[in-house]
Amino acid sequence: MNWWANDCNQGHDCPARVAKIGRRDYAKEPCPPSPAPRYLKHLAKWVLICIAAAFSAILTLVATHA
């Protein structure tokens, strides 16, 4: 039986599927580092600053009206 015949009963291990003749797996370049962690850290810092400013404004309003 030829390896290209339609009645190949070897399934997943069929030589037609397994053969990698002439195929080379070259090393891929690593992906550049993502700037997302830096942006998230910057965003978290400013969110905390805004929360602190709002809290101090509330305390100031409460102190002046008391």
C-alpha positions in Angstrom: 0.0 0.0 0.0 1.3 3.5 -0.9 1.4 6.2 1.8 -0.7 8.5 -0.3 -3.6 5.9 -0.7 -7.0 6.9 0.7 -7.3 3.6 2.6 -4.5 4.4 5.0 -5.5 2.8 8.4 -2.7 4.1 10.5 -4.7 7.1 11.8 -2.8 9.9 13.5 0.6 8.1 13.0 0.2 8.0 9.3 3.5 8.8 7.6 1.8 11.3 5.4 0.9 13.3 8.5 4.1 12.8 10.5 6.7 13.5 7.9 8.4 16.9 8.3 10.9 16.6 5.4 12.3 20.0 4.5 10.5 21.8 7.3 12.6 23.9 9.7 11.4 25.4 12.9 13.3 28.7 13.3 13.4 30.4 16.7 10.8 33.1 16.9 11.7 36.5 18.1 10.4 37.3 21.6 7.5 39.7 21.9 8.3 43.2 23.0 7.5 43.9 26.6 4.0 45.2 27.1 3.6 48.7 28.4 0.3 47.7 30.1 1.7 47.1 33.7 3.3 50.6 33.6 0.1 52.2 32.5 -1.9 50.3 35.1 0.5 51.4 37.9 0.3 55.0 36.7 -3.6 54.8 36.6 -3.7 53.2 40.1 -1.5 56.0 41.5 -3.8 58.7 40.1 -7.0 57.0 41.2 -5.6 56.9 44.8 -4.6 60.5 44.6 -8.1 61.4 43.4 -9.7 59.4 46.2 -7.4 61.1 48.8 -8.2 64.5 47.4 -12.0 63.8 47.5 -11.7 62.5 51.1 -9.8 65.6 52.2 -12.3 67.8 50.5 -15.1 66.0 52.3 -13.3 66.4 55.6 -12.7 70.1 55.0 -16.4 70.6 54.2 -17.5 68.7 57.3 -15.0 70.7 59.5 -16.1 74.1 58.2 -19.8 73.4 58.6 -19.5 72.0 62.2 
